[in-house]
Amino acid sequence: MFETKFDAVKNRVYVKLEGMMTIEEAKEYDMAVRKEVDKAKEGYTFCIDMAKAQPAPADVNDYLSGLRDYMATKKTKGSSMIVSSALTKLQLSRLVKDLGGAYGVAQSYEEADRYLDSL
């Protein structure tokens, strides 16, 4: 399961993931996130909540590489991950590095927003 939203005031894309993403869901996720990124101005920030997500299978990670490239075209100012497990943190560290800009790891939305607002 996933949820996406865009905050125009903060120029921030929010994504919340839960469970393990299948390749079918990855295709829907790809389109949904692209729609939110299209609303953002260059230099946007990105917050992804992975606290209740499980690490994605390799085929899903491979499929989503195009989305990471797409997101990077708008020159992300910074990203923050909300995580609960060390494995997920490790896996997503690669994603936020690929997006460019500054990145941080948080345990709550408040902490993530504070970090991103400071950029």
PyMOL commands that place a pseudoatom at each C-alpha (Angstrom):
pseudoatom trace, name=CA, resn=MET, resi=1, chain=A, elem=C, hetatm=0, pos=[0.000, 0.000, 0.000]
pseudoatom trace, name=CA, resn=PHE, resi=2, chain=A, elem=C, hetatm=0, pos=[1.149, 3.545, -0.683]
pseudoatom trace, name=CA, resn=GLU, resi=3, chain=A, elem=C, hetatm=0, pos=[-0.089, 7.107, -0.365]
pseudoatom trace, name=CA, resn=THR, resi=4, chain=A, elem=C, hetatm=0, pos=[1.258, 10.193, -2.096]
pseudoatom trace, name=CA, resn=LYS, resi=5, chain=A, elem=C, hetatm=0, pos=[0.607, 13.910, -1.682]
pseudoatom trace, name=CA, resn=PHE, resi=6, chain=A, elem=C, hetatm=0, pos=[2.149, 17.230, -2.603]
pseudoatom trace, name=CA, resn=ASP, resi=7, chain=A, elem=C, hetatm=0, pos=[2.382, 20.233, -0.271]
pseudoatom trace, name=CA, resn=ALA, resi=8, chain=A, elem=C, hetatm=0, pos=[2.563, 23.290, -2.551]
pseudoatom trace, name=CA, resn=VAL, resi=9, chain=A, elem=C, hetatm=0, pos=[3.456, 25.686, 0.286]
pseudoatom trace, name=CA, resn=LYS, resi=10, chain=A, elem=C, hetatm=0, pos=[6.534, 23.646, 1.232]
pseudoatom trace, name=CA, resn=ASN, resi=11, chain=A, elem=C, hetatm=0, pos=[7.169, 22.446, -2.352]
pseudoatom trace, name=CA, resn=ARG, resi=12, chain=A, elem=C, hetatm=0, pos=[7.397, 18.954, -0.858]
pseudoatom trace, name=CA, resn=VAL, resi=13, chain=A, elem=C, hetatm=0, pos=[6.350, 15.512, -2.103]
pseudoatom trace, name=CA, resn=TYR, resi=14, chain=A, elem=C, hetatm=0, pos=[5.257, 13.092, 0.617]
pseudoatom trace, name=CA, resn=VAL, resi=15, chain=A, elem=C, hetatm=0, pos=[5.128, 9.328, 0.122]
pseudoatom trace, name=CA, resn=LYS, resi=16, chain=A, elem=C, hetatm=0, pos=[3.998, 6.729, 2.650]
pseudoatom trace, name=CA, resn=LEU, resi=17, chain=A, elem=C, hetatm=0, pos=[4.681, 3.034, 2.027]
pseudoatom trace, name=CA, resn=GLU, resi=18, chain=A, elem=C, hetatm=0, pos=[3.374, 0.032, 3.966]
pseudoatom trace, name=CA, resn=GLY, resi=19, chain=A, elem=C, hetatm=0, pos=[4.022, -3.674, 3.512]
pseudoatom trace, name=CA, resn=MET, resi=20, chain=A, elem=C, hetatm=0, pos=[5.978, -5.190, 0.640]
pseudoatom trace, name=CA, resn=MET, resi=21, chain=A, elem=C, hetatm=0, pos=[5.536, -3.655, -2.792]
pseudoatom trace, name=CA, resn=THR, resi=22, chain=A, elem=C, hetatm=0, pos=[4.796, -5.991, -5.690]
pseudoatom trace, name=CA, resn=ILE, resi=23, chain=A, elem=C, hetatm=0, pos=[5.823, -5.237, -9.259]
pseudoatom trace, name=CA, resn=GLU, resi=24, chain=A, elem=C, hetatm=0, pos=[2.161, -4.497, -10.114]
pseudoatom trace, name=CA, resn=GLU, resi=25, chain=A, elem=C, hetatm=0, pos=[1.941, -2.001, -7.261]
pseudoatom trace, name=CA, resn=ALA, resi=26, chain=A, elem=C, hetatm=0, pos=[5.313, -0.522, -8.277]
pseudoatom trace, name=CA, resn=LYS, resi=27, chain=A, elem=C, hetatm=0, pos=[3.818, 0.388, -11.664]
pseudoatom trace, name=CA, resn=GLU, resi=28, chain=A, elem=C, hetatm=0, pos=[0.922, 2.238, -9.970]
pseudoatom trace, name=CA, resn=TYR, resi=29, chain=A, elem=C, hetatm=0, pos=[3.331, 3.843, -7.497]
pseudoatom trace, name=CA, resn=ASP, resi=30, chain=A, elem=C, hetatm=0, pos=[5.583, 5.012, -10.336]
pseudoatom trace, name=CA, resn=MET, resi=31, chain=A, elem=C, hetatm=0, pos=[2.698, 6.835, -12.030]
pseudoatom trace, name=CA, resn=ALA, resi=32, chain=A, elem=C, hetatm=0, pos=[1.356, 8.316, -8.771]
pseudoatom trace, name=CA, resn=VAL, resi=33, chain=A, elem=C, hetatm=0, pos=[4.717, 9.702, -7.653]
pseudoatom trace, name=CA, resn=ARG, resi=34, chain=A, elem=C, hetatm=0, pos=[5.432, 11.144, -11.112]
pseudoatom trace, name=CA, resn=LYS, resi=35, chain=A, elem=C, hetatm=0, pos=[2.121, 13.052, -10.915]
pseudoatom trace, name=CA, resn=GLU, resi=36, chain=A, elem=C, hetatm=0, pos=[3.156, 14.570, -7.575]
pseudoatom trace, name=CA, resn=VAL, resi=37, chain=A, elem=C, hetatm=0, pos=[6.661, 15.410, -8.818]
pseudoatom trace, name=CA, resn=ASP, resi=38, chain=A, elem=C, hetatm=0, pos=[5.108, 17.120, -11.849]
pseudoatom trace, name=CA, resn=LYS, resi=39, chain=A, elem=C, hetatm=0, pos=[3.349, 19.519, -9.441]
pseudoatom trace, name=CA, resn=ALA, resi=40, chain=A, elem=C, hetatm=0, pos=[6.634, 20.426, -7.740]
pseudoatom trace, name=CA, resn=LYS, resi=41, chain=A, elem=C, hetatm=0, pos=[8.935, 23.269, -8.686]
pseudoatom trace, name=CA, resn=GLU, resi=42, chain=A, elem=C, hetatm=0, pos=[12.633, 22.718, -9.242]
pseudoatom trace, name=CA, resn=GLY, resi=43, chain=A, elem=C, hetatm=0, pos=[14.408, 22.438, -5.905]
pseudoatom trace, name=CA, resn=TYR, resi=44, chain=A, elem=C, hetatm=0, pos=[11.576, 20.553, -4.179]
pseudoatom trace, name=CA, resn=THR, resi=45, chain=A, elem=C, hetatm=0, pos=[12.025, 18.359, -1.116]
pseudoatom trace, name=CA, resn=PHE, resi=46, chain=A, elem=C, hetatm=0, pos=[10.950, 14.733, -0.736]
pseudoatom trace, name=CA, resn=CYS, resi=47, chain=A, elem=C, hetatm=0, pos=[9.783, 12.890, 2.385]
pseudoatom trace, name=CA, resn=ILE, resi=48, chain=A, elem=C, hetatm=0, pos=[9.268, 9.127, 2.298]
pseudoatom trace, name=CA, resn=ASP, resi=49, chain=A, elem=C, hetatm=0, pos=[7.735, 7.251, 5.239]
pseudoatom trace, name=CA, resn=MET, resi=50, chain=A, elem=C, hetatm=0, pos=[9.087, 3.701, 5.259]
pseudoatom trace, name=CA, resn=ALA, resi=51, chain=A, elem=C, hetatm=0, pos=[8.391, 2.929, 8.935]
pseudoatom trace, name=CA, resn=LYS, resi=52, chain=A, elem=C, hetatm=0, pos=[5.825, 0.221, 8.112]
pseudoatom trace, name=CA, resn=ALA, resi=53, chain=A, elem=C, hetatm=0, pos=[7.320, -0.910, 4.804]
pseudoatom trace, name=CA, resn=GLN, resi=54, chain=A, elem=C, hetatm=0, pos=[9.222, -4.088, 4.112]
pseudoatom trace, name=CA, resn=PRO, resi=55, chain=A, elem=C, hetatm=0, pos=[12.300, -4.120, 1.871]
pseudoatom trace, name=CA, resn=ALA, resi=56, chain=A, elem=C, hetatm=0, pos=[11.284, -4.330, -1.776]
pseudoatom trace, name=CA, resn=PRO, resi=57, chain=A, elem=C, hetatm=0, pos=[12.288, -7.291, -3.960]
pseudoatom trace, name=CA, resn=ALA, resi=58, chain=A, elem=C, hetatm=0, pos=[15.113, -6.727, -6.444]
pseudoatom trace, name=CA, resn=ASP, resi=59, chain=A, elem=C, hetatm=0, pos=[12.761, -6.588, -9.457]
pseudoatom trace, name=CA, resn=VAL, resi=60, chain=A, elem=C, hetatm=0, pos=[10.789, -3.753, -7.836]
pseudoatom trace, name=CA, resn=ASN, resi=61, chain=A, elem=C, hetatm=0, pos=[13.971, -1.806, -7.022]
pseudoatom trace, name=CA, resn=ASP, resi=62, chain=A, elem=C, hetatm=0, pos=[15.171, -2.279, -10.591]
pseudoatom trace, name=CA, resn=TYR, resi=63, chain=A, elem=C, hetatm=0, pos=[11.813, -1.157, -12.000]
pseudoatom trace, name=CA, resn=LEU, resi=64, chain=A, elem=C, hetatm=0, pos=[11.796, 1.992, -9.852]
pseudoatom trace, name=CA, resn=SER, resi=65, chain=A, elem=C, hetatm=0, pos=[15.246, 3.147, -11.015]
pseudoatom trace, name=CA, resn=GLY, resi=66, chain=A, elem=C, hetatm=0, pos=[13.538, 5.095, -13.814]
pseudoatom trace, name=CA, resn=LEU, resi=67, chain=A, elem=C, hetatm=0, pos=[11.397, 6.902, -11.247]
pseudoatom trace, name=CA, resn=ARG, resi=68, chain=A, elem=C, hetatm=0, pos=[14.491, 7.902, -9.264]
pseudoatom trace, name=CA, resn=ASP, resi=69, chain=A, elem=C, hetatm=0, pos=[16.018, 9.358, -12.439]
pseudoatom trace, name=CA, resn=TYR, resi=70, chain=A, elem=C, hetatm=0, pos=[12.760, 11.194, -13.202]
pseudoatom trace, name=CA, resn=MET, resi=71, chain=A, elem=C, hetatm=0, pos=[12.612, 12.677, -9.703]
pseudoatom trace, name=CA, resn=ALA, resi=72, chain=A, elem=C, hetatm=0, pos=[16.226, 13.834, -9.956]
pseudoatom trace, name=CA, resn=THR, resi=73, chain=A, elem=C, hetatm=0, pos=[15.516, 15.880, -13.113]
pseudoatom trace, name=CA, resn=LYS, resi=74, chain=A, elem=C, hetatm=0, pos=[13.846, 18.555, -10.961]
pseudoatom trace, name=CA, resn=LYS, resi=75, chain=A, elem=C, hetatm=0, pos=[16.989, 18.943, -8.867]
pseudoatom trace, name=CA, resn=THR, resi=76, chain=A, elem=C, hetatm=0, pos=[15.780, 17.795, -5.475]
pseudoatom trace, name=CA, resn=LYS, resi=77, chain=A, elem=C, hetatm=0, pos=[17.014, 20.136, -2.736]
pseudoatom trace, name=CA, resn=GLY, resi=78, chain=A, elem=C, hetatm=0, pos=[16.814, 17.409, -0.108]
pseudoatom trace, name=CA, resn=SER, resi=79, chain=A, elem=C, hetatm=0, pos=[15.159, 14.206, 1.018]
pseudoatom trace, name=CA, resn=SER, resi=80, chain=A, elem=C, hetatm=0, pos=[14.262, 12.626, 4.324]
pseudoatom trace, name=CA, resn=MET, resi=81, chain=A, elem=C, hetatm=0, pos=[13.348, 9.037, 5.129]
pseudoatom trace, name=CA, resn=ILE, resi=82, chain=A, elem=C, hetatm=0, pos=[11.206, 7.985, 8.049]
pseudoatom trace, name=CA, resn=VAL, resi=83, chain=A, elem=C, hetatm=0, pos=[12.283, 4.447, 8.933]
pseudoatom trace, name=CA, resn=SER, resi=84, chain=A, elem=C, hetatm=0, pos=[12.068, 1.888, 11.693]
pseudoatom trace, name=CA, resn=SER, resi=85, chain=A, elem=C, hetatm=0, pos=[14.480, -0.861, 10.578]
pseudoatom trace, name=CA, resn=ALA, resi=86, chain=A, elem=C, hetatm=0, pos=[18.199, -0.798, 9.817]
pseudoatom trace, name=CA, resn=LEU, resi=87, chain=A, elem=C, hetatm=0, pos=[17.746, -2.911, 6.654]
pseudoatom trace, name=CA, resn=THR, resi=88, chain=A, elem=C, hetatm=0, pos=[15.190, -0.506, 5.214]
pseudoatom trace, name=CA, resn=LYS, resi=89, chain=A, elem=C, hetatm=0, pos=[17.444, 2.424, 6.122]
pseudoatom trace, name=CA, resn=LEU, resi=90, chain=A, elem=C, hetatm=0, pos=[20.328, 0.823, 4.233]
pseudoatom trace, name=CA, resn=GLN, resi=91, chain=A, elem=C, hetatm=0, pos=[18.196, 0.053, 1.173]
pseudoatom trace, name=CA, resn=LEU, resi=92, chain=A, elem=C, hetatm=0, pos=[16.730, 3.541, 0.974]
pseudoatom trace, name=CA, resn=SER, resi=93, chain=A, elem=C, hetatm=0, pos=[19.990, 5.340, 1.591]
pseudoatom trace, name=CA, resn=ARG, resi=94, chain=A, elem=C, hetatm=0, pos=[20.835, 4.448, -1.998]
pseudoatom trace, name=CA, resn=LEU, resi=95, chain=A, elem=C, hetatm=0, pos=[17.538, 5.901, -3.253]
pseudoatom trace, name=CA, resn=VAL, resi=96, chain=A, elem=C, hetatm=0, pos=[17.951, 9.291, -1.597]
pseudoatom trace, name=CA, resn=LYS, resi=97, chain=A, elem=C, hetatm=0, pos=[21.592, 9.522, -2.701]
pseudoatom trace, name=CA, resn=ASP, resi=98, chain=A, elem=C, hetatm=0, pos=[20.453, 8.865, -6.289]
pseudoatom trace, name=CA, resn=LEU, resi=99, chain=A, elem=C, hetatm=0, pos=[17.966, 11.743, -6.033]
pseudoatom trace, name=CA, resn=GLY, resi=100, chain=A, elem=C, hetatm=0, pos=[20.712, 14.214, -5.254]
pseudoatom trace, name=CA, resn=GLY, resi=101, chain=A, elem=C, hetatm=0, pos=[20.768, 17.028, -2.760]
pseudoatom trace, name=CA, resn=ALA, resi=102, chain=A, elem=C, hetatm=0, pos=[20.968, 16.660, 0.997]
pseudoatom trace, name=CA, resn=TYR, resi=103, chain=A, elem=C, hetatm=0, pos=[19.360, 13.703, 2.714]
pseudoatom trace, name=CA, resn=GLY, resi=104, chain=A, elem=C, hetatm=0, pos=[18.528, 12.691, 6.239]
pseudoatom trace, name=CA, resn=VAL, resi=105, chain=A, elem=C, hetatm=0, pos=[16.900, 9.908, 8.215]
pseudoatom trace, name=CA, resn=ALA, resi=106, chain=A, elem=C, hetatm=0, pos=[14.152, 10.555, 10.761]
pseudoatom trace, name=CA, resn=GLN, resi=107, chain=A, elem=C, hetatm=0, pos=[11.911, 8.651, 13.143]
pseudoatom trace, name=CA, resn=SER, resi=108, chain=A, elem=C, hetatm=0, pos=[8.812, 10.889, 12.711]
pseudoatom trace, name=CA, resn=TYR, resi=109, chain=A, elem=C, hetatm=0, pos=[7.164, 13.323, 10.290]
pseudoatom trace, name=CA, resn=GLU, resi=110, chain=A, elem=C, hetatm=0, pos=[7.929, 16.178, 12.683]
pseudoatom trace, name=CA, resn=GLU, resi=111, chain=A, elem=C, hetatm=0, pos=[11.631, 15.341, 12.671]
pseudoatom trace, name=CA, resn=ALA, resi=112, chain=A, elem=C, hetatm=0, pos=[11.658, 14.885, 8.878]
pseudoatom trace, name=CA, resn=ASP, resi=113, chain=A, elem=C, hetatm=0, pos=[9.855, 18.197, 8.296]
pseudoatom trace, name=CA, resn=ARG, resi=114, chain=A, elem=C, hetatm=0, pos=[12.213, 20.032, 10.658]
pseudoatom trace, name=CA, resn=TYR, resi=115, chain=A, elem=C, hetatm=0, pos=[15.190, 18.691, 8.724]
pseudoatom trace, name=CA, resn=LEU, resi=116, chain=A, elem=C, hetatm=0, pos=[13.720, 19.507, 5.302]
pseudoatom trace, name=CA, resn=ASP, resi=117, chain=A, elem=C, hetatm=0, pos=[12.529, 22.962, 6.412]
pseudoatom trace, name=CA, resn=SER, resi=118, chain=A, elem=C, hetatm=0, pos=[16.107, 23.751, 7.476]
pseudoatom trace, name=CA, resn=LEU, resi=119, chain=A, elem=C, hetatm=0, pos=[17.510, 23.234, 3.975]
for i in range(1, 119): cmd.bond("trace and resi %d" % i, "trace and resi %d" % (i + 1))
show_as sticks, trace
zoom trace
